[in-house]
Each structure stands twice: as C-alpha cells, then as structure tokens.
Amino acid sequence: MDVSGVNLHYMKVGRGDHPILLMPGALGSATTDFGPQLMGGFDADTYTVIGWDPRGYGKSRPPDRTFPLEFYQRDADDANSLMQALGYETFSVLGWSDGGIAALKLASQHPQNMRKLVIWGANAFVAQEDLDMYDKTKNINDWSQRMKQPMIDMYGEEYFQQTWLGWVEGITNIYTENKGDLCSKQVRKIRCPTLILHGEKDPMVPKIHPGFLQQNIMGSRLINFLDGKHNIHLRYAKEFNKHVDVFLRK
C-alpha cells in the first residue's frame, strides 16, 4: 500500500474486531520477526493481526533504509498512517526492540488511536554501555550463524552489512546530538494500558530500561521471563502469546 509516498508491505491475518499492529525490530520484517504471532498465535475470530515491513526493511524496498536523527519518529508516523489507510481508526500495538521504541512514540503522540500497548526489548534512552555493546556487533561476521542467516536470506550479505552499520551510526548520532534521548520524556504522556515484557538475560537491553519504562508509563505492568533473552516472543511464543492475549482481553 502507498503510504506517505512509500510502498509499505504488510500482511493481515484474522477477522476479529480487535486490530493488532506488529512492529518489528531493527532490519526486521513481519515474516522474520513475528512468525508465531502471525501464524495462529492469536484467535482469528477475536483479532485481526497486521504485520508490516518499515520503509527500507523487508519487502518495503525501495527505498533503501536510512537513519536520520528522527528515524524512529518516521517509523511511528508510517505505522499510524498505514493503519488509518487500512481503515483501523483504533488498534493495539505490539512493539519489539526498535519497533518498541517507535511504538512508544506512536502511543504518546496518537492517544486517540491507541487501544493497548505491549512492548519488549525496547528502551527510552541510550547510555554509553549500550553504545559499547552495539559497537561490538558492527561486523556481521562476528554474529552467530543462527542470528545472521535470516537477514542474509532476506537482504543479501552486502545490504545487510551496510544497513546494520547505518543503524549503529544512527544510534551513535542520537547519543551525540540528542544526549541519548530516544523517547524518555514522551513515554510519560502514554495513557493507554501498557504491558512491558522483559527477558532477564537479554544481552541487548539491560533491565534498567524496562524498569525506567515501568516507572514512567502510568499504570504499566512489567512481566519478566527469568531465562528469556531478547527474542522472548519467539523462544517462549506460547507463554508470550498467552500473556498478551489475557492483557488485550481485559
């Protein structure tokens, strides 16, 4: 669908009257990031699940992905515009990692469109320790085969490497130009019911981040997966989907 002058690829599953938008992580797409949520993860009579590929990711190319200072804001605006174009005035959002950051922005700026918000693996600010960790991931040859192969299959090695370097540079620019602030002030404006999930062994997002979000999003609830890492929705899909379903039905 053409949204804001860009062709955005999306998938839609189910026929329920509660729309759910899935927001993928960095370099992610609907198919690489949300298989267990799109393929029978939620009751099709209750929910309509929409997965999408942000501009420059997955099948939403061209254009190639760029990382200006406000790339999270761009994703939030694109996501909201896509849902409005599809005819969903109000909807819930599930945001993972980078998609969680964009989802936080979306929820804070478009409260009239938000039913409920679920986020995991996301952060509202970038600290020096985060940058140090990202810096160690710059060379995709240092990634495990399990982690990098889906990206290589999707993009090819050259585009994957180039885009990941662009992401690290984009985050570094936010740290330098915006003092690491992603959305730390905006999250205090979120008023929709919010569920935060966190893998306690997440190597990418230390527990200071979900703690900050819980403290600053009014009425939010935090659920920890004791052995979970960054991809709790994939590794513990059944348990994850159950938590989300119970939360969305309340």
N, C-alpha and C positions, 0 to 999 in steps of 0.2 A: 504494500500500500504506500502511495506517495504521501509523506508527512513532512511538512516544513521543507519541501523541495528535495527530500531524500527518500529513496525507496527502502522501506523497512520491511524485513522479512518477519513473519510471525506464524505461529501455529495455534490452533484452537481445538480444545478437547472438552467434551461435555456439553450439556444443555441446561444446566441449572440456572437459577436466577441470582446466584451469588458469584459475580465475576472475580477471578483472582489473576493478578498480573505477576509473572515471574521475572525478576530482574537478575541477569547473570553477572558473574564476576569478570575480572579483567581478562580480556581476549575471549571471553566465553560467549556461548550462544544457547538457544533453547535446547538444542539436541545434545550438546556436550555437557551441559550443566544440570539439566533437570529431567533426565530420563525417568526416575522413579516417581516424580511428581506429575509428569505429563501422561505417562503410560499406566493408567489405572490407579494412581496414588490416591485420588480423591473421588468421592461418589459423583458420577456423571449426572445424576438427577438433581443434585444439590448445587453443584458448582459448574461454572464454565471457566476452564483454565486456559490462560493465554500466555504462551512463551514467545519471546521476541529476541531478535539479534540487534543490539545497539549499532548505530552507524559505524561502519568500518570494521565490524566484527561479524563472524559467521557469514551468512548469506546476504547481509545488508551492505554489500560492496558492489560497485564503487559507491562512494569514495573510499579511499584508504583511511584508516584511523589516524586521527591527530590528537594531540594532548595539550591544548591551550590551558591557561590557568583555570578556566571555568568548564572543563570537560565533564565534570560530574553534574553541573547545572544543566549542561546541554543534554545529557542523558535523561535527567529528570524531566525536562521540558518535552523531549521527544516521546518519552513514555506516556506522559499525561496526554499529549496531543494524539498519540496512537489510540489510546483508549477512548477518547472522545470521538475520533474518526470512526471507530468501530461501533459506536453507539452506546458506550457504557459511561453514563454520567457519574456513577459512584461505583467503587470497586475496592477490593482489598489488595494489598501488595505483599509479596514475599521477596525479600532482597538479600542476596548473598554477597559477601565480600564487597567488591566495588559496587555491585548492584545494591547492596545495603546502604552504602553512602548516598548514592543517587536517590534511593527510596526515602531516606531520612529528609533529604532536601525536598522531595516531592510532597511528603506528608506535612512538612512545615509550611509550605507555600501554597498548597492547594487543599486546605482542610475540608472544603465543601465537596471534594471528590473522594475523600478517603472514608472507607468503612473501618478497616482494621489494618494494622501493620505488623509484619513479622520480619525480624532481621537476625542475621547471624554472620559471624566472621567479618563484622564491619567496625569501623572506628570513626570518631568525630574529629580527630586531630592526628597529626603525625609528629612523633617525637624522634630525637636523634637515634635512639635504639632501633626504631622502626626503619629508618633510612639505612642504618648499618646492615640490618637484616636483608633489606631489598637489594643492597649493593652486592651482596654475596650471590644473588640469583641472576645477575646480568647475563652471564654466558649460559645459554640453554644446554650446552654440552655438560654442564655440571648438574643438570636436572636428572632425576631418575627416569628411566625409560617409560615407566608407567605414567608419570606425570606429563611428559612432553609428547608422547606419541599421539594422543588425540589432537593436540594442537598442530603437530606436523601433518597429520592426516587432513585437518581442516584447511590449513593455510599454506603448507609447504614450509620448508625449513627457513628460507630466506625471509619471507614475510613475517613469520613467527618471531625470528630473532630481531628483526628490525622494529617490529611493533612492541615487543617486550622492552627493548632498550628505550623506545619512546615513552613507554609507561613509566619506567624508573626515572627518566629525565623529567617527565611531567610532575611526578610526586615531589621530586627534589626541588623543582621550581616553586611548587606550592609551599614547601617548607621554607624556602628562601624569601619569596615575595609576600606570602600571607602568614608568615610565622607559624607554619604548620597547621593552620586552622582549615579544616575541611567543612565542618558544619556545627562546631561546638556551641555557637550561640543560637543557631537555627533550631536545634533539637529541643530547646526549651519552649518553643512555640507549638510543638506537636500536642494535639489534644485527642486524637483518635486512640482507641485501645491499642496498646503495643505489647507484643511479646518478643523478648530477646532470648535467643538460644545461644549457647556457647560451648565449644569443646574445650575442656580444661587443659588439654595437651596441644592446643592449636599453636603451631610454631610461627604462624604469621601474625596472629593477633593476641598479644598478651592480655591477661584478664583485667588489667587496668581499664581497657577500652569498654568491655561490656559493663563493668562497674560504673564507669562515667555515664554511660547511656542510661542505665537504670536510675541513677541519682538525678539525672537532668530531664528525663521524659516523665512527665507527671502520670502517676498511676501505672507505670510499666511494670512488667513482671519478668524475672530472669529465671531460666531453667538451664542448669549445667549438665553436660554429658561428661561424666567423670573420665572416661577413656577416649573421648572424642578429640579429633584434630580439627582441621579446617573444613573438611567436607562432611560434616555430620549428617547432612541430608542425603548423602549417597551411601556412606558407610553404615548408618543406622536408619535407613529410609523408613522402615515400618514404624519404628518408635517416633521418629521425627514427624512423619505424616499424621500420626495419631495425636500428638501434642498440638499440631497446627489445626487439625480438624476440630478437636474439642474447643480450642480457643475461638475459632471462627464461628462455631455454632452457638456460643454463649450469647 
